[in-house]
């Protein structure tokens, strides 16, 4: 038992936190450049721009996949240690907190001062989607009767089903349904990240978490896991479309062919798996305090960057003053400065995420006693 936790702890601490640090830094530069770069420089014939756009597209899939991986892995560890009830409560609190913060970041308090409410704040973004995903993960854990292999099968089936059925809901429009519900499953009202297809990445992350939990303590499996990440990832990038078409040819299921013709989900998952494989390979060199700290402060970093770029709460933002006005040199240098400033504020002037969660839990306890 002791040896098992000895190996599991560093795997989570350095490998997963390093991936989260990579994802949040990619998000910071991506949002900065996308919001402030002049459109005349968005040249799809330019190799540098295409490489930047490609890697920017990997950021969200990485975030959602790592969310499922980390949460499910820690939940299974808590189950083994007999602390799963506390972990589930923490997960519920965290999920609700993320949903609340997601709405708050888009709420216009300036409009409220003039007697108006901008209903665009009901649009669903990444925090609401991750928050709801955590709640769904807990529900699936309960449905699986806490059996790891049943849970893994559920994750795999859900992930594949959500990805393959993407053509069915790609242009989904539910005009008569409640807006709060619609915004979580359709982009018709401006939602950025809907629960479908993005929970698919969370589900695949959960599936990987079960495998790590089952075999992560066996240190001689590490080369096989790295090879698995790279092989499955590259296969998903280059051969998933052909595989989907092959299934259609064998079983005459047109949905698979439609999915293959616009196959960005499986290919993006492949990108994520390759990133996992690379980071896992160089895990020994990622044991730096700064990387771990960035990986553990993703919520604070996200909130701060959102306020600076998009003007949450204050209405003052970089986007307001510099919207699509920078040349490439200004955008690159500005993005570097922006990353440093946001991380500095998060590290030295913002309470830790754990502090925030503890405050929320105390608030819940007070409500229960009344």
C-alpha positions in Angstrom: 0.0 0.0 0.0 2.8 2.4 0.9 4.6 1.8 -2.3 1.5 2.4 -4.3 0.9 5.9 -2.9 4.6 6.6 -3.2 4.3 6.3 -7.0 0.8 7.7 -7.4 1.5 11.0 -5.7 4.4 12.3 -7.9 2.5 11.1 -11.0 -0.3 13.4 -10.2 1.8 16.3 -8.8 4.2 16.7 -11.6 2.7 15.2 -14.7 -0.9 16.5 -14.3 0.0 19.9 -12.9 2.5 20.4 -15.7 -0.2 19.7 -18.3 -2.6 22.1 -16.6 0.1 24.8 -16.5 0.7 24.3 -20.2 -3.0 24.6 -20.9 -3.6 27.7 -18.8 -0.5 29.5 -20.4 -1.7 28.6 -23.9 -5.1 30.0 -23.0 -3.6 33.3 -21.7 -1.6 33.9 -24.9 -4.4 32.6 -27.1 -7.1 35.0 -25.7 -4.7 37.9 -25.7 -3.6 37.5 -29.3 -7.0 36.5 -30.6 -8.7 39.6 -29.0 -6.0 42.2 -29.9 -4.3 41.1 -33.1 -5.3 43.2 -36.1 -7.4 41.0 -38.6 -5.1 42.0 -41.5 -2.4 39.7 -39.9 -4.7 36.7 -39.7 -3.2 35.2 -42.8 -4.1 31.5 -43.2 -1.3 31.2 -45.8 1.3 32.1 -43.2 2.9 29.1 -41.5 3.5 30.8 -38.2 -0.1 31.9 -37.9 -1.4 28.5 -38.8 0.8 26.8 -36.2 -0.4 29.3 -33.6 -4.0 28.7 -34.6 -3.6 25.0 -34.5 -2.1 24.9 -31.0 -4.7 27.4 -29.8 -7.3 24.9 -30.8 -5.7 22.3 -28.5 -6.1 24.4 -25.4 -9.8 23.7 -24.6 -9.7 20.0 -25.3 -6.7 19.7 -23.0 -8.5 21.6 -20.2 -11.6 19.5 -20.4 -9.7 16.2 -20.6 -7.4 17.0 -17.7 -10.5 18.0 -15.7 -11.9 14.5 -16.0 -8.6 12.9 -15.4 -7.7 14.8 -12.3 -11.1 14.7 -10.6 -11.9 11.0 -11.2 -8.3 10.0 -10.3 -8.6 11.8 -7.0 -12.1 10.5 -6.4 -10.8 6.9 -6.8 -7.9 7.6 -4.5 -10.3 9.0 -1.9 -12.5 5.9 -2.2 -9.5 3.7 -1.5 -8.6 5.8 1.5 -12.2 5.9 2.8 -12.6 9.6 2.2 -14.8 9.6 -0.8 -17.8 11.4 0.9 -15.5 14.4 1.6 -14.2 14.3 -2.0 -17.7 14.1 -3.4 -18.9 17.1 -1.3 -15.8 19.0 -2.4 -16.6 18.2 -6.0 -20.2 19.3 -5.7 -19.1 22.6 -4.0 -16.4 23.1 -6.7 -18.8 22.4 -9.5 -21.4 24.9 -8.2 -18.8 27.5 -7.4 -17.4 27.3 -11.0 -21.0 27.7 -12.4 -21.6 30.8 -10.2 -18.2 32.4 -11.1 -18.8 31.7 -14.7 -22.1 33.6 -14.7 -20.6 36.4 -12.5 -17.7 37.0 -14.9 -20.2 37.8 -17.7 -22.6 39.9 -15.6 -22.5 43.6 -16.3 -22.8 45.6 -13.1 -22.4 48.8 -15.0 -25.6 48.1 -17.0 -27.3 47.3 -13.7 -26.5 50.8 -12.4 -28.5 52.2 -15.4 -31.4 49.9 -14.6 -30.7 47.4 -17.3 -29.7 43.7 -17.2 -27.7 42.4 -20.1 -29.0 38.9 -20.6 -25.8 37.8 -22.4 -24.5 36.8 -19.0 -26.6 33.7 -19.3 -24.3 32.5 -22.1 -22.3 29.4 -21.0 -18.5 29.6 -21.0 -15.8 27.2 -19.9 -16.3 27.6 -16.2 -20.0 26.7 -16.3 -19.3 23.7 -18.6 -16.5 22.4 -16.3 -18.7 22.9 -13.2 -21.6 21.0 -14.7 -19.1 18.3 -15.9 -17.9 17.7 -12.3 -21.5 17.2 -11.2 -22.1 14.7 -14.0 -18.9 12.9 -13.1 -20.2 12.4 -9.6 -23.5 11.2 -10.9 -21.8 8.7 -13.2 -19.7 7.5 -10.3 -22.9 6.8 -8.3 -24.6 5.1 -11.2 -21.6 2.8 -11.7 -22.1 1.5 -8.1 -18.5 2.7 -7.5 -17.1 -0.1 -9.7 -14.0 1.2 -11.5 -14.4 -0.9 -14.6 -18.1 -0.2 -15.0 -17.2 3.5 -14.6 -14.5 3.2 -17.2 -16.9 1.6 -19.6 -19.5 4.3 -19.0 -16.9 7.0 -19.7 -15.7 5.3 -22.9 -19.2 4.7 -24.3 -20.3 8.3 -23.4 -17.1 9.9 -24.9 -17.4 7.9 -28.2 -21.2 8.5 -28.4 -20.9 12.3 -27.9 -18.1 12.6 -30.5 -19.7 10.3 -33.1 -23.2 12.0 -32.8 -21.8 15.5 -33.2 -23.5 16.0 -36.6 -26.9 15.5 -34.9 -26.5 18.5 -32.6 -24.0 20.6 -34.5 -26.7 23.1 -35.5 -29.2 22.3 -32.8 -31.8 25.0 -32.3 -34.4 24.9 -29.5 -36.3 28.1 -29.9 -39.1 27.3 -27.3 -37.0 25.7 -24.6 -35.9 27.6 -21.4 -32.8 29.7 -22.2 -30.9 28.4 -19.1 -31.3 24.9 -20.5 -30.7 25.7 -24.1 -27.4 27.6 -23.4 -25.8 24.4 -22.0 -26.5 22.3 -25.2 -26.7 24.8 -28.0 -24.7 27.8 -29.3 -27.8 29.5 -30.7 -27.7 32.2 -28.0 -24.0 32.8 -28.1 -22.7 30.1 -25.6 -19.1 29.4 -26.2 -18.7 26.0 -24.5 -21.7 23.7 -24.4 -21.9 20.4 -22.5 -22.0 18.6 -25.8 -19.5 17.9 -27.2 -17.1 19.2 -24.5 -18.1 16.6 -21.9 -16.9 14.0 -24.3 -13.3 15.2 -23.5 -14.1 15.1 -19.8 -15.4 11.5 -20.2 -12.2 10.4 -22.0 -10.2 12.0 -19.2 -12.2 10.0 -16.7 -11.5 6.8 -18.6 -7.7 7.5 -18.6 -8.0 8.2 -14.8 -9.3 4.7 -14.2 -6.4 3.2 -16.1 -4.0 5.3 -14.2 -5.5 4.4 -10.9 -5.4 0.7 -11.8 -1.9 0.6 -13.2 -0.2 3.9 -12.2 1.5 2.4 -9.2 3.4 -0.1 -11.4 6.4 1.9 -12.3 7.6 -0.5 -15.0 4.4 0.3 -16.9 5.5 3.9 -17.5 7.1 3.3 -20.9 4.0 1.4 -22.0 1.8 4.2 -20.9 3.9 6.7 -22.8 3.8 4.6 -25.9 0.1 4.1 -25.5 -0.5 7.9 -25.3 1.6 8.6 -28.4 0.3 5.7 -30.5 -3.4 6.1 -29.7 -3.0 9.9 -30.0 -1.3 9.8 -33.4 -3.8 7.2 -34.6 -6.6 9.4 -33.6 -5.1 12.4 -35.4 -4.3 10.6 -38.7 -6.6 7.6 -38.9 -9.8 8.2 -36.9 -11.6 9.6 -40.0 -10.7 6.5 -42.0 -11.8 4.3 -39.1 -15.2 6.0 -38.9 -15.7 5.6 -42.7 -14.7 2.0 -42.4 -17.4 1.4 -39.7 -20.0 3.0 -42.0 -18.9 0.8 -44.9 -19.1 -2.4 -42.8 -22.3 -1.7 -40.9 -24.0 0.9 -43.1 -24.3 3.6 -40.5 -24.3 7.0 -42.3 -23.8 8.9 -39.0 -20.2 7.6 -38.9 -19.5 8.9 -42.4 -20.9 12.3 -41.5 -18.8 12.4 -38.4 -15.7 11.4 -40.4 -16.3 14.3 -42.9 -16.0 16.8 -40.1 -13.9 15.0 -37.6 -12.3 17.6 -35.3 -13.2 15.9 -32.0 -11.3 12.6 -32.3 -8.4 14.4 -33.9 -8.3 17.0 -31.1 -8.4 14.2 -28.5 -5.4 12.7 -30.3 -3.6 16.0 -29.9 -4.3 15.9 -26.2 -3.0 12.3 -25.8 0.2 13.2 -27.6 0.7 16.2 -25.2 0.1 13.8 -22.3 2.7 11.4 -23.7 5.3 14.2 -24.2 4.8 15.6 -20.7 4.8 12.2 -19.1 8.0 11.4 -20.9 9.8 14.5 -19.5 8.1 14.3 -16.1 11.5 14.2 -14.3 12.4 17.6 -15.7 9.0 19.2 -14.8 9.5 19.0 -11.1 9.8 22.8 -10.8 7.9 24.8 -8.2 6.8 27.4 -10.7 5.2 24.8 -13.0 3.4 23.2 -10.0 2.2 26.6 -8.8 0.8 27.6 -12.1 -1.0 24.2 -12.4 -2.5 24.7 -9.0 -3.7 28.2 -9.6 -5.7 27.8 -12.8 -9.0 29.2 -11.4 -7.4 32.3 -10.0 -5.5 32.8 -13.3 -8.6 32.3 -15.3 -10.6 34.8 -13.3 -7.9 37.5 -13.3 -7.2 37.2 -17.1 -10.9 37.4 -17.8 -11.2 40.6 -15.8 -8.3 42.2 -17.6 -9.1 41.2 -21.1 -12.9 41.3 -21.1 -13.6 43.8 -18.3 -15.6 41.7 -15.9 -17.2 43.7 -13.0 -15.4 47.0 -14.0 -16.2 47.3 -17.7 -12.6 48.4 -18.3 -10.6 46.0 -20.4 -7.7 45.6 -22.8 -10.3 44.5 -25.4 -12.1 47.9 -24.9 -9.0 50.0 -25.6 -6.9 47.8 -27.9 -9.5 45.6 -29.7 -7.8 44.1 -32.8 -5.3 46.9 -33.2 -1.9 45.2 -32.6 0.6 44.0 -35.1 2.3 40.6 -34.6 5.3 41.9 -32.8 3.2 44.0 -30.4 0.8 41.0 -29.9 3.6 38.5 -29.1 5.5 40.9 -26.7 2.2 41.9 -25.1 1.1 38.3 -24.6 4.4 37.6 -22.8 3.9 40.6 -20.5 0.3 39.7 -20.0 1.2 36.2 -18.9 3.8 37.4 -16.4 1.4 40.0 -14.9 -1.5 37.6 -14.5 0.6 34.9 -12.9 2.3 37.5 -10.6 -1.1 38.8 -9.4 -2.4 35.2 -9.0 0.7 34.1 -7.0 1.1 37.1 -4.7 -2.3 38.9 -4.4 -5.0 36.3 -4.6 -6.0 33.7 -2.0 -5.6 30.1 -3.0 -8.4 28.1 -4.5 -8.5 26.0 -1.4 -9.2 29.1 0.7 -12.1 30.0 -1.5 -13.6 26.5 -1.4 -13.3 26.5 2.4 -15.2 29.7 2.6 -18.0 28.3 0.4 -18.2 25.2 2.5 -18.5 27.3 5.7 -21.2 29.3 4.0 -23.2 26.1 3.2 -22.8 24.9 6.8 -24.3 28.2 8.1 -27.2 27.8 5.8 -27.9 24.3 7.0 -27.9 25.3 10.6 -30.5 28.1 10.1 
